[in-house]
């Protein structure tokens, strides 16, 4: 059973940092694109960052310069380092694994809540 598991969410003050982790057991991470998504209340889920197996990363315009995604294939773990957090970053953050070749092999985590508030 493949199940990415996110952790590291919580309550943080505006301007503060937070780091999310996603442990993806049951897969060989080096054969997957990894991505972070988020969904705020009443809004659609949106892409935050997407990483190729080699670490090339694309970011949503709203987080460029503030968020950094990274991966450790040997540990089957990806990270999202968030800084200068804003209230509008409040959302449930999800990790997604998408196989490079087999398009049906997509796995979502259950999400971790990030709340930015004073």
PyMOL commands that set and color helices and strands:
alter all, ss='L'
color gray80, all
select helices_A, chain A and resi 29-31+73-75+87-89
alter helices_A, ss='H'
color red, helices_A
select strands_A, chain A and resi 3-7+10-12+18-25+32-39+46-51+57-59+67-72+77-82+91-99+106-108+112-116
alter strands_A, ss='S'
color yellow, strands_A
deselect
rebuild
show_as cartoon
